[in-house]
Amino acid sequence: MKSIYIYTNDERFLYMPLYQVPVLTPDDIAVVEMINDLRQRLRHYIQSNPQRWSGMLRRSTMARAIQGSNSIEGYHATMDDAIAAVDDEEPMDANEETWREIIGYRNAMTYILQLSEDGQFEYHPQLIRSLHFMMLQHSLKKMPGRWRPGDIYVVNEATEERVYEGPDALAVPRLIDELMDYLNASTDCPVVVKAAMAHLNFTMIHPFKDGNGRMARALQTLVLSRDGIISPIFSSIEEWLGRNTPAYYEILAQVGKGAWHPENDALAWVQFCLRAHFQQAQTIEKRNEWFGKIYNEISRIATVNHLNERMNIALMDGALGHRVRAGQYRVENELSDVVASRDLKKLCDAELLIPHGERRGRFYTGSKSLQEIAQRTKISGRADDPYELLRERQEGEASPQLPL
Protein backbone atom coordinates (compact mmCIF):
# COMPACT_ATOMS: atom_id res chain seq x y z
CA MET A 1 0.00 0.00 0.00
CA LYS A 2 1.49 3.38 -1.02
CA SER A 3 2.08 6.09 1.55
CA ILE A 4 1.51 9.82 1.09
CA TYR A 5 4.04 12.17 2.64
CA ILE A 6 3.04 15.78 3.20
CA TYR A 7 5.68 18.29 4.21
CA THR A 8 4.83 21.43 6.15
CA ASN A 9 6.96 23.52 8.51
CA ASP A 10 9.81 21.02 8.10
CA GLU A 11 7.64 18.21 9.50
CA ARG A 12 6.63 15.09 7.64
CA PHE A 13 3.10 13.67 7.90
CA LEU A 14 2.34 10.10 6.83
CA TYR A 15 -1.01 9.21 5.32
CA MET A 16 -2.21 5.89 4.00
CA PRO A 17 -3.79 6.57 0.59
CA LEU A 18 -7.38 5.36 0.95
CA TYR A 19 -9.59 2.87 2.73
CA GLN A 20 -9.23 -0.33 0.75
CA VAL A 21 -11.97 -2.57 -0.61
CA PRO A 22 -12.35 -5.34 1.99
CA VAL A 23 -12.26 -9.04 1.23
CA LEU A 24 -15.87 -10.05 0.72
CA THR A 25 -17.21 -13.20 2.35
CA PRO A 26 -19.21 -15.78 0.36
CA ASP A 27 -22.35 -14.39 2.07
CA ASP A 28 -21.49 -10.86 0.90
CA ILE A 29 -21.09 -12.06 -2.67
CA ALA A 30 -24.43 -13.89 -2.44
CA VAL A 31 -26.12 -10.71 -1.15
CA VAL A 32 -24.62 -8.72 -4.04
CA GLU A 33 -26.22 -11.25 -6.42
CA MET A 34 -29.54 -10.87 -4.59
CA ILE A 35 -29.32 -7.08 -5.04
CA ASN A 36 -28.52 -7.46 -8.73
CA ASP A 37 -31.53 -9.75 -9.18
CA LEU A 38 -33.78 -7.18 -7.48
CA ARG A 39 -32.43 -4.35 -9.63
CA GLN A 40 -32.99 -6.35 -12.81
CA ARG A 41 -36.55 -7.05 -11.70
CA LEU A 42 -37.11 -3.37 -10.99
CA ARG A 43 -35.90 -2.48 -14.47
CA HIS A 44 -38.42 -4.87 -15.96
CA TYR A 45 -41.25 -3.44 -13.85
CA ILE A 46 -40.39 0.16 -14.70
CA GLN A 47 -40.02 -0.52 -18.42
CA SER A 48 -43.40 -2.27 -18.54
CA ASN A 49 -45.28 0.37 -16.52
CA PRO A 50 -47.49 2.97 -18.21
CA GLN A 51 -45.32 6.02 -18.89
CA ARG A 52 -47.28 8.31 -16.57
CA TRP A 53 -47.15 5.78 -13.76
CA SER A 54 -43.36 5.34 -14.16
CA GLY A 55 -42.90 9.10 -14.22
CA MET A 56 -44.85 9.40 -10.98
CA LEU A 57 -42.72 6.68 -9.35
CA ARG A 58 -39.51 8.34 -10.53
CA ARG A 59 -40.57 11.78 -9.28
CA SER A 60 -41.66 10.40 -5.89
CA THR A 61 -38.42 8.45 -5.43
CA MET A 62 -36.22 11.43 -6.33
CA ALA A 63 -38.19 13.65 -3.95
CA ARG A 64 -37.71 11.13 -1.15
CA ALA A 65 -33.97 10.93 -1.87
CA ILE A 66 -33.65 14.72 -1.68
CA GLN A 67 -35.77 14.79 1.46
CA GLY A 68 -33.80 11.96 3.08
CA SER A 69 -30.29 13.25 2.39
CA ASN A 70 -31.11 16.76 3.59
CA SER A 71 -32.88 15.51 6.72
CA ILE A 72 -29.61 13.85 7.81
CA GLU A 73 -28.07 17.34 7.89
CA GLY A 74 -30.98 18.80 9.86
CA TYR A 75 -32.88 20.36 6.94
CA HIS A 76 -36.34 18.85 7.25
CA ALA A 77 -38.75 19.32 4.35
CA THR A 78 -42.24 18.01 3.80
CA MET A 79 -42.87 15.63 0.93
CA ASP A 80 -44.87 18.40 -0.75
CA ASP A 81 -41.81 20.67 -0.69
CA ALA A 82 -39.51 17.90 -1.93
CA ILE A 83 -41.89 17.29 -4.84
CA ALA A 84 -42.09 21.05 -5.48
CA ALA A 85 -38.28 21.08 -5.75
CA VAL A 86 -38.34 18.23 -8.28
CA ASP A 87 -41.08 20.02 -10.24
CA ASP A 88 -39.26 23.38 -10.05
CA GLU A 89 -42.20 24.94 -8.19
CA GLU A 90 -42.24 27.38 -5.29
CA PRO A 91 -42.05 25.93 -1.75
CA MET A 92 -45.19 25.35 0.25
CA ASP A 93 -43.90 25.05 3.82
CA ALA A 94 -40.09 25.23 3.91
CA ASN A 95 -38.31 28.26 5.35
CA GLU A 96 -35.80 30.11 3.18
CA GLU A 97 -32.69 28.37 4.52
CA THR A 98 -34.12 24.87 4.14
CA TRP A 99 -35.44 25.65 0.67
CA ARG A 100 -32.03 26.87 -0.52
CA GLU A 101 -30.39 23.69 0.75
CA ILE A 102 -33.02 21.54 -0.97
CA ILE A 103 -32.70 23.39 -4.28
CA GLY A 104 -28.92 23.18 -4.16
CA TYR A 105 -29.05 19.45 -3.63
CA ARG A 106 -31.67 19.04 -6.35
CA ASN A 107 -29.45 20.89 -8.82
CA ALA A 108 -26.48 18.65 -8.05
CA MET A 109 -28.61 15.51 -8.34
CA THR A 110 -30.06 16.71 -11.65
CA TYR A 111 -26.53 17.12 -13.00
CA ILE A 112 -25.69 13.60 -11.80
CA LEU A 113 -28.67 12.30 -13.76
CA GLN A 114 -27.28 13.98 -16.87
CA LEU A 115 -23.80 12.55 -16.28
CA SER A 116 -25.18 9.03 -16.00
CA GLU A 117 -25.65 8.95 -19.78
CA ASP A 118 -22.46 10.83 -20.75
CA GLY A 119 -20.27 8.59 -22.92
CA GLN A 120 -17.22 10.84 -22.39
CA PHE A 121 -17.53 10.92 -18.62
CA GLU A 122 -14.60 10.59 -16.23
CA TYR A 123 -14.16 11.37 -12.55
CA HIS A 124 -12.13 14.50 -11.85
CA PRO A 125 -11.49 16.71 -8.78
CA GLN A 126 -13.05 19.67 -10.59
CA LEU A 127 -16.28 17.69 -11.06
CA ILE A 128 -16.42 17.17 -7.28
CA ARG A 129 -15.81 20.88 -6.66
CA SER A 130 -18.47 21.82 -9.23
CA LEU A 131 -21.08 19.53 -7.63
CA HIS A 132 -20.25 21.04 -4.25
CA PHE A 133 -20.68 24.56 -5.68
CA MET A 134 -24.10 23.62 -7.07
CA MET A 135 -25.16 22.42 -3.62
CA LEU A 136 -23.90 25.34 -1.56
CA GLN A 137 -23.54 28.36 -3.84
CA HIS A 138 -26.26 30.11 -1.82
CA SER A 139 -23.87 30.42 1.16
CA LEU A 140 -20.40 31.72 0.33
CA LYS A 141 -19.32 31.40 3.98
CA LYS A 142 -19.42 27.62 3.42
CA MET A 143 -16.75 28.01 0.69
CA PRO A 144 -18.67 26.25 -2.10
CA GLY A 145 -16.39 24.56 -4.62
CA ARG A 146 -13.20 25.06 -2.56
CA TRP A 147 -11.23 22.59 -0.48
CA ARG A 148 -11.20 23.36 3.22
CA PRO A 149 -8.22 25.53 4.24
CA GLY A 150 -7.61 23.97 7.67
CA ASP A 151 -8.52 21.33 10.20
CA ILE A 152 -12.04 20.00 10.42
CA TYR A 153 -13.93 18.22 13.18
CA VAL A 154 -17.28 16.49 13.36
CA VAL A 155 -19.00 17.35 16.64
CA ASN A 156 -21.88 15.59 18.36
CA GLU A 157 -24.23 18.54 18.86
CA ALA A 158 -25.99 16.89 21.80
CA THR A 159 -22.80 16.28 23.82
CA GLU A 160 -20.50 18.84 22.12
CA GLU A 161 -17.97 16.01 21.84
CA ARG A 162 -15.59 15.71 18.89
CA VAL A 163 -16.39 12.42 17.21
CA TYR A 164 -14.16 12.69 14.15
CA GLU A 165 -11.12 14.65 12.97
CA GLY A 166 -10.36 14.78 9.24
CA PRO A 167 -6.86 14.38 7.78
CA ASP A 168 -4.59 17.39 7.44
CA ALA A 169 -5.92 19.93 4.92
CA LEU A 170 -2.66 19.75 2.96
CA ALA A 171 -3.38 16.09 2.20
CA VAL A 172 -6.86 16.72 0.78
CA PRO A 173 -5.95 17.40 -2.89
CA ARG A 174 -3.75 14.29 -3.08
CA LEU A 175 -6.32 12.10 -1.37
CA ILE A 176 -9.05 13.29 -3.73
CA ASP A 177 -6.74 12.56 -6.67
CA GLU A 178 -6.29 9.03 -5.31
CA LEU A 179 -10.06 8.64 -5.00
CA MET A 180 -10.63 9.83 -8.58
CA ASP A 181 -7.96 7.40 -9.85
CA TYR A 182 -9.69 4.57 -8.00
CA LEU A 183 -13.08 5.46 -9.50
CA ASN A 184 -11.70 5.83 -13.04
CA ALA A 185 -9.83 2.50 -12.94
CA SER A 186 -11.36 -0.65 -14.38
CA THR A 187 -12.12 -3.18 -11.68
CA ASP A 188 -14.03 -6.38 -11.07
CA CYS A 189 -15.40 -4.91 -7.84
CA PRO A 190 -19.24 -4.98 -7.78
CA VAL A 191 -20.60 -1.49 -8.42
CA VAL A 192 -22.52 -1.41 -5.12
CA VAL A 193 -19.24 -2.08 -3.27
CA LYS A 194 -17.27 0.42 -5.37
CA ALA A 195 -19.91 3.09 -4.67
CA ALA A 196 -19.88 2.28 -0.95
CA MET A 197 -16.09 2.72 -0.84
CA ALA A 198 -16.38 6.05 -2.67
CA HIS A 199 -18.88 7.19 -0.02
CA LEU A 200 -16.69 6.01 2.86
CA ASN A 201 -13.45 7.53 1.57
CA PHE A 202 -15.06 10.85 0.73
CA THR A 203 -16.69 11.06 4.15
CA MET A 204 -13.42 10.30 5.92
CA ILE A 205 -11.38 12.74 3.79
CA HIS A 206 -13.99 15.42 4.61
CA PRO A 207 -12.51 17.74 1.93
CA PHE A 208 -14.91 20.67 2.34
CA LYS A 209 -15.75 23.08 5.13
CA ASP A 210 -19.43 22.04 4.94
CA GLY A 211 -21.65 19.70 2.95
CA ASN A 212 -19.36 16.65 3.10
CA GLY A 213 -22.12 14.20 4.02
CA ARG A 214 -24.40 15.25 1.18
CA MET A 215 -21.50 15.21 -1.27
CA ALA A 216 -20.48 11.70 -0.16
CA ARG A 217 -24.02 10.42 -0.68
CA ALA A 218 -24.29 12.18 -4.04
CA LEU A 219 -20.96 10.67 -5.12
CA GLN A 220 -22.22 7.21 -4.18
CA THR A 221 -25.30 7.78 -6.34
CA LEU A 222 -23.10 9.02 -9.20
CA VAL A 223 -20.97 5.87 -9.09
CA LEU A 224 -24.13 3.74 -9.12
CA SER A 225 -25.55 5.75 -12.01
CA ARG A 226 -22.63 4.78 -14.24
CA ASP A 227 -23.64 1.11 -13.94
CA GLY A 228 -26.66 1.71 -16.16
CA ILE A 229 -28.88 -1.17 -14.99
CA ILE A 230 -31.67 1.17 -13.86
CA SER A 231 -32.11 4.89 -13.41
CA PRO A 232 -29.79 6.35 -10.74
CA ILE A 233 -32.92 7.52 -8.93
CA PHE A 234 -33.83 3.89 -8.29
CA SER A 235 -30.22 2.95 -7.44
CA SER A 236 -29.75 5.56 -4.71
CA ILE A 237 -29.93 4.63 -1.01
CA GLU A 238 -30.30 8.24 0.19
CA GLU A 239 -33.95 7.73 1.13
CA TRP A 240 -32.99 4.67 3.18
CA LEU A 241 -30.15 6.53 4.93
CA GLY A 242 -32.55 9.33 5.83
CA ARG A 243 -34.81 6.78 7.54
CA ASN A 244 -31.87 5.12 9.33
CA THR A 245 -29.70 8.08 10.30
CA PRO A 246 -28.61 6.89 13.79
CA ALA A 247 -27.41 3.55 12.38
CA TYR A 248 -25.64 5.43 9.55
CA TYR A 249 -23.71 7.62 11.99
CA GLU A 250 -22.94 4.63 14.20
CA ILE A 251 -21.36 2.55 11.44
CA LEU A 252 -19.24 5.47 10.21
CA ALA A 253 -18.01 6.03 13.77
CA GLN A 254 -17.27 2.30 14.13
CA VAL A 255 -15.16 2.19 10.97
CA GLY A 256 -13.54 5.61 11.32
CA LYS A 257 -12.64 5.38 15.01
CA GLY A 258 -12.43 9.16 15.41
CA ALA A 259 -9.77 10.08 12.85
CA TRP A 260 -8.22 9.28 9.48
CA HIS A 261 -7.52 5.54 9.80
CA PRO A 262 -7.57 4.04 6.29
CA GLU A 263 -5.86 0.92 7.65
CA ASN A 264 -9.17 0.01 9.33
CA ASP A 265 -11.25 -2.83 7.89
CA ALA A 266 -14.21 -1.43 5.89
CA LEU A 267 -16.17 -4.71 5.70
CA ALA A 268 -18.79 -3.65 8.28
CA TRP A 269 -19.47 -0.50 6.25
CA VAL A 270 -19.81 -2.43 2.99
CA GLN A 271 -22.22 -4.89 4.60
CA PHE A 272 -24.22 -1.95 5.98
CA CYS A 273 -24.54 -0.53 2.45
CA LEU A 274 -25.48 -3.92 0.98
CA ARG A 275 -28.35 -4.17 3.48
CA ALA A 276 -29.38 -0.64 2.56
CA HIS A 277 -29.41 -1.43 -1.18
CA PHE A 278 -31.44 -4.60 -0.74
CA GLN A 279 -34.00 -2.99 1.54
CA GLN A 280 -34.30 0.16 -0.57
CA ALA A 281 -34.85 -1.95 -3.69
CA GLN A 282 -37.56 -3.88 -1.85
CA THR A 283 -39.16 -0.58 -0.81
CA ILE A 284 -39.29 0.64 -4.41
CA GLU A 285 -40.62 -2.72 -5.56
CA LYS A 286 -43.49 -2.46 -3.05
CA ARG A 287 -44.07 1.18 -3.94
CA ASN A 288 -44.23 0.26 -7.61
CA GLU A 289 -46.88 -2.38 -6.83
CA TRP A 290 -48.79 0.08 -4.64
CA PHE A 291 -48.72 2.81 -7.30
CA GLY A 292 -50.00 0.27 -9.81
CA LYS A 293 -53.01 -0.54 -7.65
CA ILE A 294 -53.78 3.15 -7.14
CA TYR A 295 -53.36 3.90 -10.84
CA ASN A 296 -55.69 1.08 -11.85
CA GLU A 297 -58.45 2.29 -9.53
CA ILE A 298 -57.99 5.89 -10.65
CA SER A 299 -58.15 4.81 -14.29
CA ARG A 300 -61.52 3.21 -13.60
CA ILE A 301 -62.76 6.38 -11.89
CA ALA A 302 -61.56 8.45 -14.85
CA THR A 303 -63.43 6.21 -17.27
CA VAL A 304 -66.68 6.42 -15.28
CA ASN A 305 -66.40 10.22 -15.08
CA HIS A 306 -65.33 10.63 -18.74
CA LEU A 307 -62.00 12.22 -17.71
CA ASN A 308 -58.97 12.63 -19.93
CA GLU A 309 -56.10 10.26 -19.08
CA ARG A 310 -53.81 13.23 -18.41
CA MET A 311 -55.79 13.89 -15.22
CA ASN A 312 -54.70 10.58 -13.69
CA ILE A 313 -51.45 11.90 -12.21
CA ALA A 314 -53.21 14.82 -10.49
CA LEU A 315 -55.63 12.26 -9.05
CA MET A 316 -52.73 10.07 -7.94
CA ASP A 317 -51.12 13.03 -6.18
CA GLY A 318 -54.43 13.69 -4.47
CA ALA A 319 -54.81 10.04 -3.46
CA LEU A 320 -51.30 10.03 -1.97
CA GLY A 321 -52.07 13.12 0.11
CA HIS A 322 -49.91 15.50 -1.93
CA ARG A 323 -51.05 18.99 -2.80
CA VAL A 324 -51.75 19.65 -6.48
CA ARG A 325 -50.99 23.04 -8.04
CA ALA A 326 -52.17 24.42 -11.34
CA GLY A 327 -48.69 25.39 -12.50
CA GLN A 328 -47.31 21.92 -11.85
CA TYR A 329 -50.29 20.30 -13.60
CA ARG A 330 -50.02 22.64 -16.58
CA VAL A 331 -46.27 22.08 -17.10
CA GLU A 332 -46.25 18.30 -16.74
CA ASN A 333 -49.11 17.99 -19.25
CA GLU A 334 -47.92 20.81 -21.56
CA LEU A 335 -51.25 22.63 -21.36
CA SER A 336 -52.36 26.24 -21.61
CA ASP A 337 -53.51 28.02 -18.45
CA VAL A 338 -57.09 27.88 -19.70
CA VAL A 339 -57.11 24.11 -20.32
CA ALA A 340 -55.31 23.36 -17.04
CA SER A 341 -57.81 25.46 -15.07
CA ARG A 342 -60.70 23.80 -16.85
CA ASP A 343 -59.35 20.32 -16.06
CA LEU A 344 -58.90 21.10 -12.38
CA LYS A 345 -62.37 22.62 -12.16
CA LYS A 346 -63.80 19.45 -13.69
CA LEU A 347 -62.02 17.34 -11.06
CA CYS A 348 -63.44 19.59 -8.33
CA ASP A 349 -66.94 19.38 -9.82
CA ALA A 350 -66.61 15.59 -9.76
CA GLU A 351 -65.73 15.90 -6.04
CA LEU A 352 -62.38 14.21 -6.58
CA LEU A 353 -60.23 17.24 -5.74
CA ILE A 354 -60.90 19.93 -3.13
CA PRO A 355 -59.72 23.52 -3.80
CA HIS A 356 -57.95 25.58 -1.12
CA GLY A 357 -56.99 29.27 -1.19
CA GLU A 358 -57.28 31.81 -3.97
CA ARG A 359 -55.32 32.91 -7.04
CA ARG A 360 -51.56 32.22 -6.89
CA GLY A 361 -51.82 30.52 -3.51
CA ARG A 362 -54.47 28.06 -4.62
CA PHE A 363 -53.83 24.34 -4.39
CA TYR A 364 -55.94 21.18 -4.42
CA THR A 365 -56.07 18.11 -2.20
CA GLY A 366 -57.60 14.72 -2.81
CA SER A 367 -61.11 14.06 -1.58
CA LYS A 368 -61.66 11.59 1.26
CA SER A 369 -62.80 8.91 -1.17
CA LEU A 370 -59.69 9.43 -3.29
CA GLN A 371 -57.30 9.21 -0.33
CA GLU A 372 -59.06 6.07 0.86
CA ILE A 373 -57.83 4.35 -2.31
CA ALA A 374 -54.20 4.85 -1.24
CA GLN A 375 -54.92 3.77 2.32
CA ARG A 376 -56.83 0.68 1.23
CA THR A 377 -54.22 -0.51 -1.26
CA LYS A 378 -51.06 0.29 0.70
CA ILE A 379 -48.68 -2.65 1.07
CA SER A 380 -47.44 -3.07 4.63
CA GLY A 381 -44.52 -5.02 6.04
CA ARG A 382 -40.88 -4.34 6.85
CA ALA A 383 -38.07 -4.81 4.37
CA ASP A 384 -36.03 -8.00 4.79
CA ASP A 385 -32.46 -8.27 6.03
CA PRO A 386 -30.73 -10.04 3.11
CA TYR A 387 -28.24 -11.77 5.40
CA GLU A 388 -31.08 -13.24 7.47
CA LEU A 389 -32.82 -14.38 4.27
CA LEU A 390 -29.59 -16.00 3.16
CA ARG A 391 -29.15 -17.80 6.49
CA GLU A 392 -32.73 -19.08 6.37
CA ARG A 393 -32.16 -20.33 2.84
CA GLN A 394 -28.92 -22.06 3.84
CA GLU A 395 -30.51 -23.65 6.90
CA GLY A 396 -33.39 -24.91 4.76
CA GLU A 397 -30.99 -26.47 2.27
CA ALA A 398 -29.02 -28.09 5.11
CA SER A 399 -32.07 -29.60 6.84
CA PRO A 400 -32.41 -33.36 6.26
CA GLN A 401 -35.39 -34.42 4.22
CA LEU A 402 -37.59 -36.98 5.96
CA PRO A 403 -38.85 -39.89 3.84
CA LEU A 404 -42.48 -39.75 2.80
N, C-alpha and C positions, 0 to 999 in steps of 0.2 A: 504494500500500500504506500503510495507516494506521500511525502510530507510537504507542507507549505511553510516556508520560513518568511516571516515578516520582520523587517528591521525598522526600528524607530528609537530615536534617542540612544543609539549605540547598544540597544538591547535586542535580543533575538527571541521571537515568539514562534512556537511550534504549533501547527494546526494539522490535524488529519484532514484529508481532502473532503470527504463526504461520508454520511452514513451509507453503509453498503447494503445491497440487496441480501436479505438473509437466506439461508438454506431452507427451502420449503420442505415440509413433511409430506408424506403421501396423502394425509388428510387434507392439507392445504391445496395440493394439486387437484384432489377430487372436488373440493369446494369451488376452485376456479372453474372446473368443467361444469359444475352445477350452475354457476353464474352465467357462463357462456350459453348454456342451454336456455336459461331464462331469457337472456337478451335476444337470442335468435327467435324465441317464441314471441317476445314483445314486438320484434320487427314484423313478424307475420301478422300479428293482430293489427298493428298500426297501418300497415299497407292495405289491409283488407277492410278497414273501417270506412264509412262514408267520410268524405273530405271534411265536411263541417264538424263532424264528431271528432275526428283526429285533430283538427285545428283547436277545438275546445280543450282537448286533453293536453295538447302541447302548451297552450297558453296557461292553463291551470298549473301545470307542472313547473313551468318557468317562473311563474309568480310565487309558487311555494319555495322554490330554490332561492329566489331573491329574498323572500321573507325570512327563510330559515337562516341564511348566511349572515344577514344583517342583525337578526335577533341575538346571535351569539355575541355580537359586539355591543349589545345593549340598545340597538335601534329597532324598536318594536313597531311594526306596521300591521294594520288590518289586512285581511285578504283582499278587501275592496281596493285598498290603496296599492297593494302589490299588483293587482290586475290593472289598475289605472296606469301604473308605471309601464307595464308591458304594452298597454294600448296607447301609450303616449298621451294620456288624459291628465287633467288636473287632479290633485289629491282630494280626497274626501274628508279624511280625519287627521292625517299626519301633520305634525308641526313642521316648521321650515327646516330645522336641522335634520330631522329624520328623513324628510322628503329629499333633501339634497344627497344624503348618503344613499338612499334607495336608487335615485336616478343615476348617480355615479356608478353604482354597481351594475345597474341595468345596462348602461352604455358599454361597460367593459365586457359584460356577458354577451351583448349583441355582437361586438367585435369578434369575440371567440367563436360565435356561431358562423361568422363569415370566414374566419381562418380555417374552420374545420373542412372546408371544401377547396382550399387554396393549394393547387398542385405545386407551387413554388415555395411552399412554406418551409421555414426552418426556425428553430429556437435561437434567440439572440438576446443579450442583456438589454438592448434598447427596446425590444418588444415588451419586456417585463416592466421597464420604466414607463413606457407609453401606457400600458394597461393600468399601472398605478396612477398615472396622471389622470386618466379618464375617471377613475374612481374618486379621486380626492381633489380635483382641480378647484372645487368650490371653497377650499380652505388652504390658503398658501402657507399658513403657519405649520401645516402638517408636511410641508416640503414634498408636494406631489411630484413624482418622476425623478426624485433625487435620492441617492443612497444616504443613509444616516451619517452624520458627521462625527458621532461619538458613541459612547457606551449606551447600551439599552438594557432595560430591565422590565420583566413582566411582574406586576405586583397584584397580589390577591387583595381586591378592594375591601373585602370584609374584614381581613385581619391586618392589612397594610404590610404584609410580609412579601419579601422578594421571593418569587418562586422560580424565576429563570433569568439568567444573564446571557445575552448573546455574545458571540465571538467579537474580538477586537474589530473596530470599524475599518481599520486598514486592511483587514483580511476579506472584507465583503466583496469587492470586485473580483478577486481571484476565485473565491468560493462560488460566486454566481457563474463565472466562466466555466468552472468545473461542472456545475449543474447543467448548464446549457450543452456542454460537450456530452454529458451522459444522456441527455434527452435526444440529442441529434444522432447518437450512435445506434447502429443496428444491433438488435439484441433478441434473444429468444425468450426474454423475460415476459410473462403475461402482462398485457396492457394494464390490467387492474392493479398489479403489483408495481409496475413502473410508475403509474400515476400516484400510487400511495407513497412511494419513495420520493417523488418530486414534492409532494405535499409536506412530508416530514422534513426533508432537507431545507426547504424554503422556510418553514416555520422556525427551525432551529437556527438558521443563518440570521433570520430577523433583519433583513437588509434595509428596511425603511424605518422612519421615525414613527409612523402610524400606518394602520391598514395591512399589517403583515398577515393576520389570520385570513382576511377576505382574499388577499392576493394568493395565499397558499391554496385555498379552496378553489379559486378560479383557475389556478395553474393545473390543479388536479383534473378539473373538468376539461381544460384545453388538451391535456395529454390524452384523456379518454376520447375526446372528439376526433382525434386523428385516427382512431381505430376504424371508424366508419361503419360499424355494425348497425347502430341505430343513432338517431339524432342525439347530439351531446346533451340536450335537455333531459332525455330519458336515461342517460348514462350517469349524470351527476348524482352525488350523494349529499348535496348541500341541504336539501330538505331534511334528510335523515339526521344529519349532524345537528341541525337546529332543534330537532325533537329530543336529542340525546346529548345535550351540551355538557352536563356534568361528567358523563362517561368519557366524552371527547377530551376534556381538559385532564382528566385523571390519567388516561393512557399516554398523553403527551408528556405529562409530568413523570410517569413511570419510566418512559424510554429516555427522556432528556436528562433526568436526575439533576436539574437545577442549572446546568451550564452546557457549553458546547462539548459534547462527548460523543463524537462520531464512531468511537470504538465500541459503543454500546450495541447490543443485539436489537435489531428492529423487528424481530419476528412477531412480538406481541402487537405492535402497531399494524403490521400487514394483516394479521388475523382479524384485528378490529375492523379494518377497512373491508376485508372480504365479507364479514358479517353484515356490514353496512350496505354493501352492494347487493347482496342477496336479498336482504330485507326490503331495501328500497325498490328493487325490481319486483318483488312480490306485491308491494304497495301499489305500484303503477299498474300491475296486472289486475289487481282487484278494482282499482279505480277505473280502468278501461272497461271492465265488465259492468261496473256500476253505471258509468256514463252510457253504456250501450242500453241498459234497461231503461234509464231515464229517457234517452233519445227515442226509443221505440214507443214509449207511452206518449211522449210529446208529439211524435209524428201522427199517432192516431187522433190525438186531440186536434191537431192542425187540420187533418182531413175532415173530421166532423164539423169543424168551424169554417171550412173553406178558406184556410189561411195559406199564404205563400210559404214555401219551404224555407225561405230566407229568415223567417221569423222564429225558426226552431231554436237558434242559438240564444236569442233574447229570452225565450221561454226556459231554456236550460239554465241560464244565469239566474233567472227568477226562481226556478225550482231549487237551485243550490244555495239560495239565500243571498246571492250577490245583487248589488244594486246596478240597474241598467240605466245608461245615459244615452240621450239622443245622438250626441256626437259620436260616441263609440259605435252605436248601432249603424249610423249613417256611413262611417268610414269603412267598417268591416264588410258592409254589403254594397259599397260604392253607389250610394243613393243620393239624390238631391235632398235638401232640407224638407221640402214639401212632402216627398214620398215617405221619408223616414218618419216625419210627424204623423202622417196619415196611418202608417203601419202601427205605430205605438198607440195611437188613439183606438184603432181597431182592437188591439189586444186588451186595452182597458175596457172597451165596450163589451168585450166577451168575458169580462171579469177574470182575466188571467193575470194581468198586471195591475198594480195599484199605483197611481201617481202620487208624488210627494213634492211639495215646494212649487215655486213659480219660475218662469223664464229660465235664465242661465243656471239657476240652482236646482232645477227640476231633475228628479230621478224617479225610477220605477222599481218596485219590489214585486216578487212573485206573490200571487194570492195564496191563501191557506191551502186550497186544494192542490195548487201547483207544488208547493213546498212539501206537501204530504207524499208526493210521488218520490221525491229524493229520500225522505225518511223511511218510506215503506220498502224501497228497493236497496237501501244501503247494505253493503256486505260487511259483516262484523268479523272479529277474530284478529288475534295478534299475528304478526309475521313470525316465521319460523327461524330458529337458530340453525344454520346449515350444518354446523358441527354436530349438533344433537341429532338432526335428521340422518346424518352420515353414520353416527354411532348406532342408531336404531336399525338402520339398514344392515350394518355389519353384524349386529347381534342376531338379527333375523336370519341372515345367511348362515351364521354359525350354529344356530339352534338345530339339534337333531330332529329329523323327521320321523314321527312315529308311524309304524305300519298301519294300514287301514284294516 
